[in-house]
Amino acid sequence: MSSIGSIIPVLVDAAAQLPPVANLRRFIEEGADLVALSGGKAILGPQGSGLLFGRRDLIASAILQNLDQDLFFEQWRAPPGIFRGIQLRGLPQHGIGRACKVGKEQVVGALVALKSFVEEDLRKRHVECRASLNKIIEILPTRLRVHAEIVQKSDDAEPILYLDLDSPTAAFDLVVALQDGEPCIHADPTPVDDSKVAFSALCLREGQEDVIGRRLNELLL
């Protein structure tokens, strides 16, 4: 870490950086102070949940943002696993996280999903995702002037389908048309500046590949 890293904590937004499973530890090992992960997305837990890893004192600070001010100071006890028995001075107050707190059901759901994610054979999942993306390609008519390619950057990375269009404008227009259509389909607009639209099969259910393929036919013919 640079000298500034010892003064200003580094927070890594890794919400979409799974898989691989190694990323659960990677950013902390590389020197990050805090890492935020989505409880949904690849982990497939509750969409309103998240995970925070890192320095104990910074996680404790985040916990303080969720405290309830409707307690007498003498009643309140700091979570011993985080604050290590230290009793903070002053009445706990509502923090900015109080209105955004995660329910107990979501907490349990996120923990169960995380355990399942760590134990899962991700390569098997990726084989299934690639098969789903190939189904989309098979539905596209051969006369389309659109290059379709599945890219997997490493063995433990998620395969992604890229459609290469004529221009960034055409790529962005396709993203918007998919989003505004019936059914609503959300493609990844991240690579539109390179005239590409990206598709993930991570959360697709069986048969939804056909829906995406047919909709692409309607928009691209």
JODASUL-V246939 format. One record per helix or strand. SS is the DSSP state (@ for helix, = for strand). FROM is the first residue (numbers start at 1). TO is the last residue. If there is no record, write none. Layout:
ss:SS from:FROM to:TO
ss:SS from:FROM to:TO
This chain:
ss:@ from:3 to:6
ss:= from:11 to:13
ss:@ from:23 to:29
ss:= from:34 to:38
ss:@ from:41 to:43
ss:= from:50 to:54
ss:@ from:56 to:64
ss:@ from:80 to:83
ss:@ from:98 to:100
ss:@ from:104 to:119
ss:@ from:122 to:139
ss:= from:147 to:151
ss:= from:160 to:164
ss:@ from:168 to:180
ss:= from:188 to:188
ss:@ from:190 to:194
ss:= from:196 to:200
ss:@ from:208 to:220
